[in-house]
Amino acid sequence: PLIDRIDIHVDVPPVAYRDLRGPESGPSSSEIRQQVSAARGRQAERFAGQTHATNARMSERQMKEHCALDAGCEQILAQAMQSLGLSARAHSRILKVARTIADLEGAEAIQVHHISEAVQYRTLDRELWR
């Protein structure tokens, strides 16, 4: 039950020395800050007038409204739930994380790759079922 309460589980391997000393790659901190600020702005608009302003605090009713899934997303999520033996709480966490990933991309709807990425963040769930 404790693991279910953590939204994102990731395994972070050690960084190779050559990567520490090599040229930086990926987006800059300021680019990430802009992306996060834009996503938080989308969430603030979505939850205007509510007692909270983030996806993490969505109720079940709000998840049904803001985390609608197409058939492809439903299939991926159902398969993950069955094959990984995920709980109802993990299901809710996956939807909230997928909604946030979509917000970071500026996407109106949750797409298959958002669900897939959110499922991948359930590393500890997968390790428990091996």
ZIBEL-V514997 format. One record per backbone hydrogen bond with DSSP energy under -0.5 kcal/mol. CO is the residue of the C=O (numbers start at 1). NH is the residue of the N-H. If there is no record, write none. Layout:
co=<CO CO>
nh=<NH NH>
This chain:
co=<1 2 3 5 9 10 11 16 16 17 18 28 29 30 31 32 33 34 35 36 37 38 39 40 41 42 43 45 47 54 55 59 60 61 62 63 68 70 71 72 73 74 75 76 77 78 79 80 81 81 87 88 89 90 91 92 93 94 95 96 97 98 99 100 101 102 102 103 111 111 112 113 114 115 116 117 118 119 121 122 123 124 125 126 127>
nh=<5 5 6 7 123 12 13 19 20 21 22 32 33 34 35 36 37 38 39 40 41 42 43 44 45 46 47 48 50 57 58 63 64 65 66 67 110 74 75 76 77 78 79 80 81 82 83 84 85 86 91 92 93 94 95 96 97 98 99 100 101 102 103 104 105 106 107 106 114 115 116 117 118 119 120 121 121 122 9 126 127 128 129 129 130>
